[in-house]
Amino acid sequence: MKNFLHFSFFLCFLYSINSILCDNFKCPERGKVGKLKVPNVLSLIDKQNGYHASVEVINPTRNNLVHDYYDLQNKVGFIDLEAFIQSKIYRRYYYHSTGEKIAVREGICKRLELTQNEKIESIKDWFELKDIVASSEMFKDLVHLGPTGLMIYANSKSDKASFIGSELIEGRTVNHWFYCSNPNGPYIDFYFDVKTSLPYRFSLYYPKWIETQEAISINETQTVKKQVDSDSKYVYNFYMFKPLVISSDDPIPYPLGYGCARKGTRPSTPLPNFSQVNNFNLDMEAIITYPHHDPIKSTARVMKRGDVISYEIQENGTSVRFIELPPPLGRFQVDEHTGQCSHSTTAYPFDVTLVTRWPSDKNQVFNLFYYLLMKPPKDQALTFIGDIPLGPFRVEEYKATNFFRNGIAAIIDYYYTQNTSNSVPSKVIFTEDPSDYYSYETQVEVTIINYKEVYIDYEDRFDVSGCYEEPGSYTWFQLLFSNPSLSEFNLEAIRQSTEEYLTSFIPVTRIGEIHAQQVDFNVYVTVKLYDRVNLIKGYLLHNTYKINNPAYIVKRFKVEDCEQLCSATEKCFDFSYCDDYDCSIYQSTRSSQYSTSFHYTEGCISYSRSKYQFDLIPLVNKNYLSAISHVLQQIRNKVSSGNFRLLGLSAEDLFIVNGPEEIGDISQELHRRGSFKPLRGEDFPIIRTDRHFNEGQFKIEKSTLNECFIACLNDDDCNTLSYCVNQNKECILSGETSSSLNDTFEDKTSHADGCDIYQKSFINLFHEYPGKNLVLDAVSTIPDVPIGDCASTCAQSESFNCESFDYCENNNNRNQSICLLHVNHIVIDKTREINITNWKFAEAGCSHYSKKSELDYEHKVGLALKDDMKESIVATFDHLSLEHCASKCNSDPNCFTLEFCETIDYNQISGRSASLSSCTLTNLKPSNIQPHLFEESKSKTKICSIYINHKKITGKSEADPPIQTNTTESLTKTSTKSNDFSLAIGLGTIAFILAFAAGFTGFKFTPKEGFVKKAKLKMTVPMKPTRETK
């Protein structure tokens, strides 16, 4: 209509057309000017600082509903248009203080500079007479860009507007004003509520000419022109106008979830990383909503200790628990009810930082943990949208590509109640990018229920004991604290402090049970230390290939031990392992002229890993990949330097009560009394609980569990024993084996609470060579026996010198197991060394076992040869295992004592110039009156021990000398403290360790001078008269 009028005036001006259209309009006279002032909308919010209006816009073609919001204090507003006809939503946000405008249309967001032109365009979005906006006086201030600006303009014309009067419109009494802005239009009517002065309506229209017949006389009329109001009116009905008190806690309007980048935002701004703290507990709940089916609820409890994170996820009525290590070490999965545990590693892609997923439902392609705890992969890179103050919250918005299914991006909003970026969000909302054509309106809302960094009860969230139940996968050590001035100690505080101190340099997944016990003014803290995780699956394997140019070659009985050596060696990315136990290590150095080369070799497998993805040396330094012996050496150094302090107490001694032979074990004290058979925790596994023997070879009362074990060790006819704590500490030795008890168990044993039946495990006297057996015929063959009986038969053989045996389990090709006894030894007998002639791959389920040569020796822990003893050296070797070193000494008639050292600093190894281990054979024949032959090892980078073969020195080769049953007489230390420190071994502690298997049946501790009293044993059943009491 308006365009038509403009065009008509233009024609009249050019051609002076004589038409009714060419006459000028006149402002109509209506009402009375100045009779009643037009209300001031801004005065209605004088005591407030904002308003919110809902306005219906009516025009000849459509109706729109417009929401108008403005914050006077922050100078922020938005215009929200709801089109009733087109069913489309448009939003315009304007920020005068920052000079920016954000436009959202059909899910697409665009940020613009809030220039004068953009302000005009914002008004045009809702004002229908768009081409008069720029020139009309109605919009001169360009501050209030919504429909409320019309009523503010009406107040500015109060001295020119004519008051028409009061009217009743749709049951509401309103005051009516008229204003002629121009004779040619537009003409304006505005209405305010009589009682509240709130805006009610604003309408504008243009005049038009019409032809009408006017009577001149009774029978005569003439055509005349008449000015009337156009029927095409533009009406703005204020459905709601509400003054607002906008406080600092109210959010500033912003289109969350649309990815609208704020002015001055750096897209590369990283995610806030609150998870960098060492310890925290985080409880979260996620609700995943879909447009066409019920939402999914999932909860997660996340605990972090150091670099280890425990996840417990409950979803769809099931619960899973994962304890994840830093990449690429994999994770543990633990059954929270049974404690069953498994460990798995994975081939980590280059940008994967964690394995555990949340939600655990594999139908969900996204992993929320990436956006709450870790950095996401590169294909899901984040773009920072902006930091938005939202009342009590502060929101940081990001956009993540390829988040939802079909590659749909996500807009992620982090809601914070604090102003620091390192604080923890109270909730995080993930919405599909509305600009994506394939968006299905999926949304994920994560609520942070609880977060704390102190006073955390970790419960059993890091308990991986179920993965370390096998002997050899752990060791026990004991720390001694003493303070004669105290009579009582807070044992729980000491236990907790010990755990905190150990986990400061040892991963929490390697620390098991910790127990503190007070005896007089001494406190013994006993700790279970788990083995490292093996990383063999982190290497790619290539069958039938061997490294052609290794830095060194060593013997390792397990491929995992070879992997440990490579993983702990700087710049080692390749190793090979062969059936003859050759472990070949390639070390890349700057001086290396060639890369790793391989050649085809039957029976060998090469392993490789990427040089660029993970640096394993930091994981070695943090003791994730350090061997048990290396960790114990670190503890030893801290104790010896006086740095192991907690709660005002300083650790005085470290005792290895059950551990790797390279460090020392309980055999230290036994050897000193003349026995050459070591006693370790795995030597007596429990085979039945709450049972005891009805009768036996002899019975001991009022004994300790340890003394019961010693008695069985020194009785060749003893294969099993029962020990009862609740029944006068009864010890019964029996000649029964586990196989002989199968059919007679109920007859020969009876139920007894607090009693357990143990089996002497001879298998620990042998090294296992899995997957091999000797080609040569066996001296003796025993069918269908357990492996323990096979081992005991070989160990106790009197008719021939049994040095090894093969054992084959039942399998598809064999209906029964078989035990093959040999007089040959893998190391001692050179004609039986591992090669293709003497050895073959065993059928499935077969392995070879050879006696451990090192068990012939007394172990002097932490001692080394003195410098002036070099003349006694008869031979030296590098890169040998302890077993091979001991065998070298056994086969040399001039060797009686050896020194064995193993490095714990792989960084010192470069090429072939440095050795992993050193074996020194000597002709020394030490006795108790020759303490000057050895000294404390002062090296911080290697572990040394002295091994003495008393059999060769004394010439005894058959039966061992007797051992005292009164063990406390032998409980004196084998070494005294000097400027350095030695790992001392306590005999009595084995009872404490083994008591765990029996349900803590008793305690006995490593002696400290001044408080250990002699034990009293009462023999109720005498031993056989033909057998010497041992």
N, C-alpha and C positions, 0 to 999 in steps of 0.2 A: 504493500500500500504506500509506504513511505517513498520507495523508489519511483513508483508511478507518479507521485506528486512532484518529486524533484524533476523528473523528466518533462512533465507538463509545464512547469515554470520555465524550464530551459527553452521550450518551443515558443512560449509566449514572448520571451525576451528577444528571440531571434526574429520572429516574423510578425509580432504584434497581432497575433490571432485574436479576433473578437469572439471570445467564448466565455462561457461561465467559468471555465477552468482557469482563465487568465486573470480573474479578479482576485484581489488580495483579501485574505482572511482577517478578521478582527477578533481580538480577545473578548470572549463573552463576559458579561458582567454577572457575577454570581456571588452571593453572600456579601460579607462586609470585611474589608481589610482591617486587620489589627484588633478585631473584636475579641479574639481569644488566641493567645499565643500557642504555637505548636509545641508539644512536649519535646524536651531534650532527651534523647535516648541515652546519651552518655551520662546525664545526671542521674539516670536510673541506676547506674553502676558506679556512682560516685564513691560509695563505701566499699565497693567490690573492685576487682581489677580485670574483669573479663566478662564475656557473654557467650551464650550458645543459642542459636536460633535455628528453627526448622521452617522453611519457607516453601510454599507451593507456588510454582511458576506456571501460569496459565497463559497460553497463546493460541492462535487459531489452529495450529497443527498438532500440538502435543502438550502434555502436562509433565512437568518435572518437579521433583522434590529435592530441595537444596538444603544441606546442613552447613550452617555458617558458624565458625568458631574463631574467637580472637582473644589473645592474652595480651592485655595492655602493658603489663609489666615487662614481659619478655619480648613483646612485639612480634609475636608469632601467631599465625592464623592458618586455617585450612578451609577449603570449600569442597564439599562432598556432594556430588550430583547423582541422584537416582532417577533414571529415565523410566517412567512407567510404561511408555510405549515401546521403546527400543530395548528395554531390559539391559541396559549397559550402565557401568559404574565408572565415573571419572572422579579423580581426586586431585586437588591442587593445594600444595602446601607452600606457604611463603614465610620467609624468615628475614625480617627487615634488619635485624642486628648483624646477620652474617651476609646479607645480600644474596641469598640463594632461593631458588624455587625448585620444587620437586613435583613433577607431573606424573601421575599414574593413570594409565589408560589400557584397559583390556589386559591387565597383568604386566604390561611393559612400563618400566620406570625410567624416567629421564630427569637428570639434574640440569638446571639452567641458572644463569646469572639473573638475579632479580633486577633487571633494568626497567626503565619506564615503559618500554614497549612490552616487556613480559608482564608487567602489572596490568596493562591495558588488555593484553590477551587473556589474562586470568579473569577479568570482568566479562569479556566477550563469551567466555565459556558458559556463563549462566544468563547473561543479559541478552535478550532476544534482538533488540535493535542494535546490532553490533557495530554498524558503521557510524553511529553518532557518539560512540563511547569516547573516542579520542578528542572530539571537539566540544562535547557537552560539558556544561559547568557542573553537572551532577557528580563528576568523578575527578574533580581537580586535585583533591588532596592525595589520592592514590595510596591511602593508608589502610582503610577498611575496604578490602577488595571483594567482600561478599555482599549479599542483598541487604544486610543491615545498614550498609553505607547509604542506601536510598532514604531510609528514615532519618539518618543523620543529616543528609542533605535537606530533607523536608524541614527540619528545625532551623536550618540556616536561612530559610525563606519565610520565617515566621512574620516578618514585618511587611511582606508582600503578599502572602497567601490570604485568601478570603475564607472566613469561617462560614460554612454552610449551615451547620447546626448539628443536633444530635439525631441519630438514626438507630433503628432497631434492625440489625442484620443477623439473621439466623439465631435469634434469641439473645443477642449480645448488643448492648447499648454502646455505641461508639460515636465519637466526634469526627465530623467530616470537614476537611479543608480542600480548597481548590486553588491551583496555581497555574497560571498561563505563562509558560517559559518563553513562548514566542507565538505571535499571532498565527503563524503557520504550523504551530505545534512543536513539540508535543505538549498536550494539556495533561495536567497531573492532578489526581485525587489521592489524598492520603488520609488514613483513618487511624485513630488511637482510641484505646479503651477509655471510657469515661471515668471509671473508678480507679484503674491502676496506671493509666497513661502509657500502658504497654503498646507497642506498635501492633496494628491489626491488618492493615491492607495498604498497598501502594499500587496505583494503577496509572497507566499513561496511554494516550491515544492521540490521534490526529483529527483535525476537522476535515470536513468534506462538503462539497457543494452538491445540492440536489435540485432538480427541476420540479416545480410544483405548480398547480393551477390555482390562481387567485381570482376570486370573483370581483369583477368590475361593477357589474350591475346585476339585476335579477336574472337576466338571461345571457350575460356575457362574462367570460373568464379570460385570463391571460396567463401565459407561462412566465413564471418568475423563478429566479434562483434563490436558494436558501442555504445558509451555513448550518450544518448540523455536526454532531459528534459521530465519528466513525464507529461502526459496529465492531471493528477489529481492535480489540483492546488487549493490552498486556498487563496482566494482573499478578501481583505478588502478595499472596496471603500468608501472614505470619501465624502458622499453627502454634508455634511455641517461641517465646523469647524469655530466656532465663539469665538474669545476672549471675555471675559466678565469682566466688571467692577462690582464687587460684593461689594455692600455697606452694612453697618450694617442694613439697612432697608430691604435688600433682605432676603427672608426666607432661612433657612438652610434646605436642603432636608430631608424629613421624610415622611414615608408612613402613612399619616393620614387616619383614617377610617378603619384600619386593626387591631387595638388593639395590636400593638406591644409594649410590655412593655420595657421602658428604663432601662438602667443599674442603679442599686441602688434605684429603685422606691419602695416605700412602698405601697402595694396594698390596705391597709386599710386607706389611706389618704382620709379624708372626703371631700365632696363637698365644694367649697367656699360658704360661707353663707352671702352674702351682705344684705339679707333681715332682718338681725338682727337689723338694724337701726330702730329707733322708727317711723320715717315718711319718706315716699318716694312716688314718682309717677313714674310709669314705663309703657311705651307704647311699644307694641310688635306686630309684624306681623309674622305669620307662613304660609309657603307654603309647602303643602304636595304633593309630586310628586309620581306617580305610573307608572309602565311600560306600562300599557294598557289602561289608561283613563286619562281624563284631571285632572290637579292638583286642589287642594282645597286650598282656601285662607281663613284665619281666623285672626282676629285682637283681641287684648285684651288690655284693660287699667286697670292697677292694681294700687290701692292706698292703702297705709298702714298708719294707725294712731294708735300708741300703738300696741296692740295685735289684732286689728281689721283690716281686709283686705277687700277692695271693689274691685269686679271684674265686668268689663263690657265687654262682649264678643259679637262681631259682626261676623256672619257667615251665609252664604246662604241667605242673604237678611234680616235676623232677628237679633234682639239685645236683650240680656238678661243681667240683673244686679243682682249680688248677693253681700250681705254684710255678710262675714263669721266671726264668733266668734271663740275663741280658743276652741279646742275639750274639752268636748263633747257638747258644747252649740249650735251647729247647725248653721243655717244661715237664713238670711232674703232674700226674693226675692221681688224686687221692679220693678214695671212698670215705666220706665223712663218718660213716657208721662202722665199717669194718676195718678201716685203716689201710686197706689194700692199696698198693702204690705201683705206678708204672712211670717210666721216664721215656720220653721220645724227643728226638731232634728232627729237624726238617731242613730241606734245602731252601734256605731263605733267599727269596729274590732280593735284588740289590736294594730296593727301597722299603722292604718290609721291616718293621720295627717290633712287631709283636705277633704272636700266634693266636692267642686267645681271642675269641669273638664274643661280642655282646650286641644283640641277642644271640644265643647259641643256635637258634633255629636256622638251619642252612638255607631255608627259603628266602631269608633276608640277605640281600647282597651287601648291605652296609655293615660296618663295624663301629659301634658308638665309641668304643675305647680309643679309637684313633683321634677322636675329637674331644675327649675328656682327659686322656692321660698321655698319649703319645702323639707324635707328628704323623700325619697321614702319608700314604705313599704319594709319589709324584703324580700319578695319573688321577689323583683326587686332591690336587693342590688347591690351597685356599687363597681367596682374594679378599682382602680386608675392605669392608664397605664403609664402616664409620663407627665412631664412638658417640652414642646417643644418650644424653641425660633424659631419664624417664621417671621423673618424680623420685620416689624412694629408691628406684633402681637406676643403675647405669647399664646400658646395653651395648655390647660390642657385637657387631654383625659381620658375618663372613659369608662368602659364597664358595661352595665346594662342588667341583665338577664331578660327574660320574658317580653320584652318591646313590641315587635310587636306581631301580631296575630300568633297563633300556637307556642307560646313560643319562638319566634326568639329573640335573644339578639340584643342590639343596641350598636354601638360605638358612643359615644357622645364627640364632640369636642367643647370646650368653647374657643372662640377667645377673647383675651383681648388686649386692646391698652395700658394698663398700666401694670406695673410689680408687682403690689400688688395683692395677691390672694383674697382680700376682695373687689376689684373693680368690676364693673359691666361689663359682657362680651358685646362686640358689636354684636356678633351673636353666635348662638349655632346650630350645625348641628348634626342631629341624622340620622345615616345610619344603615341599616341592617348589622349584622355581616356577612361579606362575606364568612366566613368559615362555615356558617350554610348551610346544604344541601338544606333546603327549602327556602332559601333567594329569595325574589321576587324583589329586588332592589328598595324597597320603601325608600324614604328619606324625612326628615322633616328639613326645614331650618327656624330658628327663628331669626329674625332681631330685635335688640333692637333699637327702633326709638328714644326714648327720655327717659332720666332718670334724676331725680333731687331729692335732699333731702331738699332743702330750697325754700322759695318763691313759695309754692305750692298752687294753687287755687283748693280747694277741691270741689267747687261748691256744688251740692247736692248729692255727691257720697255716703255719709253716712246717708242720710235722710231716717229714718224708721218711720216717723210720721204716715204713713198710717196704721201701725200695732198698733198704740196707740191712736185711736180715741174715744174709749169707755170711759165714765166716770169711774174713779177709776184706770185707767191704767196710769195715769200721775198726776203730781201735779205742781203747779206754786209756785215759791218762788222769793222774791225780795230782792236785796242787796242795801244798802244805802251807798253811798260814799259822803263825804262832804269836801269842802275846801273853807272857806269864803274868802280866798285871791284871788281866781280865779273867773272870770266872764264868761269864756268860756272854754269848754272842747272839746276834740277830741272824740266824742261819738263813732265813728267807731273803733278807736284804743282801747277805753275802752271795747267795745263789744268783739273785737277780743282777747284782753288780758284776759277778763273774761273766754272766751271759752278755751283758752290755759291753764289757771290755773285750771279750773274745769276738763278738760280732762287729766290733769296730775295725777289724782287719781280716776277719774270716766270714764268708757268707753264712747267713743264718741257716741255710739248708744243709750246711755241713756240721752244724752243732746240734747234737741230739740231747739226750737226757743229761741233766746236771743235778747232782745231789750233794748237799752239804751236811757234814756230821761233825759234832764236837766231841773230842776226847780230851778231858782235862783242859789245859789252856791251849790246845791245838784244834784247828779246824781243817778238815780234809774235804776238799771239793773235787768230786769225781765227775769227769766229763766224757761223753761219748762223741768221738770225732768221726764223721763219715768220710768216705773216699770221694774223690773228684768224680764228676760226670765224664763219661767218655764221649768223644766227639767224632767217632768213627763214621757216623752217618752224615757228617758235615763235609766229607770228602767224596769225590767221585772216584770210583774204582775202575780199573782196566785189567781184565784177566790176562794171565800169561805174559805179564811184562814186569821187568825189573829195572831199577835205576842203574844206568851204566857208569855214571860219574858221581858216586855218593861222596859226601863229606866224611862220613865214617860209617862203619858197619858194626852192629852190636847184636848180641843174642837176646831175644826177648821171647818168652814162652807164649805170650798172647799178643794178638795184633793190636789190642787196645793199649798195651804198654808201649808198643811202637808208636802208636798215634800220640800218646801222651808225650813222648820224647820230641816228636816233631812239633806238636802244638806249643810246647814250652820253649822251643828253640826259635830265636829271632830269625826271620827271613827263611823259615822252613815252610815250604808250601807243597812239597812232594816227598813221599816216602814209599818204599816197597817192602812187602813182607812175604817171606817164602816158607815152604813147608819144612825147611831145615832150620827155621826160627831165625834166619838172617833178617835183621831189621836195617834197611839201608836208608840213610837220611841224606837228603840233598839240601844244602844251605846256600841260598843265593847271596852273594856278596858283591861289593863294587868291583872287586878284583877279578870276579868270575868272567872269563872270556866266552864261556859257552853257557847256554841254558841247559835245563835238565834234558838228558837223553835217556832213552829206554831201549832195551833189546828184548826180543822174544825169549821167554824162559818158562818152561813148564813148571808148574807148582808155585808160581809167584803171582802176586797181585800188586799193582801199583796204585797209589792213592794220591789225589791232587785236589787242591782247593784254590779258589781265586786269590790272586795277589792283591786285589784292589778292594775287596768288599769288607772284610773284617780283619782288624789287627788283634790277634789273640794275646799278644804280650801283656797288654793292660789287664786282661782277664787272668793271666797267670800271676801278675803282681797283686791282684786282688784276691788271690787264692781260690778262684773258681776252678782253675786247671792245674793247681799245684798238687803234687803227690802228698800223701799223708806225712811222709818223712820230712818233707820240706816245711810243712806247716808246723810240725812239732819242733823243728829246728828254730823257727821264728819264735815260738813260745819260749823255747829254751833261752834264746838270746835276750828276750825281754825279762825273763826271770833273773838271769845271771847279771843283767845290768841294773837290776833293782827298779825297772820301769813297770813291773806288773804289780800295781798298787790299787787297792780299792778299800774304801771305808776306813782309811787309816792303817790298813794292814798291807804288808808286803809279802808276796809269795817267796818262800824260802827254798822250796825244792819242787822239782817236777819228776813224777814217777810214771813210767809207761807200764801200765798193768796188763795190757793186752794189745800188742801192736805189731807192726812190720818188723821182720827180723833185722832189717838194715839199721833200725834204731835200737832195738833191744826189747826183750820181753821177760816174762817171769822166770825164764831159764837162768837168768843172771844169778839169782840166789841158789838155785838148785845146783848149778855147776860148782859153786863155791864149796858145796858140801860133798862133791864128788860124783854126783849123778850127771849123766850126759843126755838124759832124755828131757826135753823141754816141757813145760806145763803152760798151756795156753787155754783161754776160755773155750775155744772150739774143740778142745780135746775131749770134752765130756758133754755132748749134747743130751738133752732130756728126751727120753723116748716115751715115758708115761708119767702122768701126774696123779697125785693122790693114791699111789700104790706103793707097797714095799714088799721085799722078799720075805717069804715065810721062814726060810733058812738059807744059810750060805756057808762059805768056807770059813769065815770067822766074822765076828761082830765087834764093833768098837762103840762104846758109849761115851757121852760127854765129849765128843770131838767136834771140831769145826768142819765145815764142808770141805775146806781146803785140805785138812789132814786126812779126810776120807779119800779124796782124790789121790793124794800122795801114796797112801797105802795101796790103792789099786794099781798105781803106776809101777810100784815095786813088787808086785805079785804077778808073775807071768801067767798064772792061771786065772787072773781076774779079768773078766771081759765086761761085766756090768756091775752096778752097785745101786743100792737104795739108801737114801739119806732122809732122815726125819728130824725136823726142827721141833715139832710138838711132842715127840716121844723120846725124851731124854737124849736128844741129839744122837740118835742111833744111826750107825753106819754099818751096813751089811754088804760084804763083798761076795760076788757070785761068779761062777765060771760060765754061766749061761750067755749065749749070744742072742742078738735080736732075732735071728732066724730060728734058733732052737726054742725060743720062747713063743713062737707063733702058735703052736698047737697045745702048749702046756701053760700058757700064761695064767689062766684062771686058777690052776692047781698050785702053781709055785709062788703066786703073789696074792695079796689081799688088799682090800681098800683100807686106806689110812690117811686121814686129813693131814696136810702139812708134810707129806712124804712124796718124794719123786724118785723115779728110776732113771739112772744115767747109763750111757754106754761109752766105754772107752773107745775113742775114735783113732784108730791106727792110720786112717787115711791121711792125717795131717803130717805123717812122717815121710810122705812121698810128694814129689813134684808131678803134676799132671801134664802130659803132652797130648792134648786133645786131637782126635781124628787120626791117630797113627797107631801102628803096632809092629812088633819085630817080625821079620820074615822067618827068622830062625825058629826051630822047634822049641817048644817049651819043655822045661824039666818036669813040670807037673801040671796037670790039667784038672780043674775042679769044676764040675757043672752045677748050675742052678744054685748059686750062693749070692747073698748081698755083697756089695762092694766092700763094706766094712769088714766082713769076714774074710774076704779075699786079701785085704790089706793086713789084717791081723795074722793070717796064716803066713804071709811072706815075712812080716816083721818078727814073728816068733819061731820061724823055721829052724830046726835043729839038725835035720838030716842033710841039708845042704845050705850054702850061703846064698840066700835069696836076695838079689839086689834090685829086682824090678818085677813088674807084672803087667799083663794086658787084661783089660776087663771089657767085656762086650755085653751090652744090655739086650733085653728082648727086643726084637724088631720083626719086620715082615718076613725076613729071610731066616729067622732063627726063633725057635719055639722056647728057648730057655737062655738064661745068661750063662756066661762061661768065664772062668778065671784061669789065666795062663801064667805060671810062675817061671821066672828066668834067673839065671845066675849072672847075666850080663847087665852092665850099667851104662847108661847113655854117655856119661862123661868120663868115668874112670877107664872103661874099656875102649881104647882108641879104635879097635876093629869094629866097634858097634856104634861109631859116630853116625849122626844122621846123614844118610845119603840114599841115593836111589837103589843101591844094592841091598843094604841092610834093612831099610825101612820101606814101608808101603802105606798108601792111603788105606785106612781101615774101612771095613764095611760100616754102614750106618750104626752108630751107637758104640763104637769101640774107641778106647783111648789107652795110652801107655802111661805107666807110673814108675818112676825111679826114685830110690831113696834120696833124701836130702842130705848131701854131704856136710852141709854147714851144721847139722845137728850133732856132729861129733865134737864140736868145739864149745868151750866156755866163752861167753860173750862179755867182754869188758866194754861197756857202753861209754862213748865219748872220750876214749883214750886213744893216743897215737904214739908212735915210736919217738923216742928222744933222738935229737940230732946226732948224738955220739954213739948211736946204735947202728950206724950205717954199715959197719963192718960185718954185722951179723946177717945182712941181706943176702939171700941166695938167688933170688929172681924177682923181677917186676913185670907186670902186665897191665895193659890198658884196655878199657872197654869190656871187661869181663863182668859177668854177674857174680853175686856172692857165691852161688852154687858152683860155678866153674872155678872161681878162685879157691874155694875150699877143696875142690877135687884136685886142683893143681898141687896143693900142699899135701894132700893125702897120697898122691902118686910120687911125690919127691921124698926120698928117704932122709934127706937133710932138713926137711921143713917140719917144724913143730908149732910154730906160731905165725900168724899172718896179720897184716894190717889191711883193712878194707875201707876205702873212702869213696864217697859218691858226691858229685857236685850237686848243689841246689841252685846254682846261678848259671843258667844256660846262656846268658848274654855274654859270658866270657869265652864261649866256644866259638871259634872261627876256623873253618876248614878242618884240617887234621892236626893242628898244632896243639889243641887242648883235648883232654879226655873226659868222658862222662864219669868214669870210675877208675880207680887205681887199686891194683892188687899187689901187695908186697909180701913176699915169702921170706921168713927168717929162720935161723937155726936156734933161736932163743928157747930155753927151757925154763920159763919163769916158775917161781914158787911164791908162797906167801911172804917169804923173807926177802924178796927181791922187788920191792916197790919202785926202785930207781930205774927200771927198764923203760917205763912208760910215763907219759905226762898227759895232762888234760889237753884235748884238742882246742887250739885257739882260733881256728878258722871259722869265719862267719859265713863262708860260701860253700862249705862242704861238710859232710857228716863222716866222721871217722870212728872206727871201733877196732879193738884188738880181739882176736880169736885164738884161743889156746887149745891144742889137742892133747889133753891129758892122757888119752889112751896110748898115743905114740910115745909120750914122755915116760910113762911108767911101764910101758911094754904090755899092758893089759889089752886084750883084744876080744874077750868073750863077755863074761858077766860084768855088769857094772858094780862098783863098790856100793856097800850098803848106805842107805840114807836114814837119817834120824827121823823118827816119827814125832819127836818133840821138836817141832819146827821153830819154836821161839828161841832156842839156843843159837840158831843160825841166823837170826834176824838182826844182824849188824851190818852196817853199810860197808860196801866194797870200796868206796872211795870217799874221800873227805872233800869238803869245799875248799877251793883255792881262789885265786884271783878270777878265774873263769868259773865255769859251771859244768857239771856233768849230769847226764840223764841217769838218775838212779832208779833201780828196779826193786820193787817191794814184793816179797813173796806173799805176805798176808793179804794184799789187795786183791789177789785172784778170787778169794772167797767173796769179797764184796761184789766183784763183777759177776761171778757166777750166781750170786744170790739173786740177780735180776731175773735170770731164767727160772729160778725156783720161787719167785714171788717175794723177794727180799726176806729170805729165811734167816739171814744173819749178816753181821758186818765184821770185817777185820781190816786193819789199816797198816799201811807201811810204817815201820817203826821209827820213832824218834827217841833218841837216848833219854832215859829217865822215866819213861812211863809204861813201856810194854812189859808185862809180867809173864812169867813162864806159864804155859798152859799145862793142864793136867789131863792126861788121857787115861781112861780106865778100860782095859781090855777084858771083856766078859767072856769071849770065846778065844782060846789060845790058837795061835797059828800052828800050822803043821810042823811037827818036830823035825821033819827032814828039810824044812826050808828055813833058811836064815832069816831071822826077823829083820825087816828092812825099815 
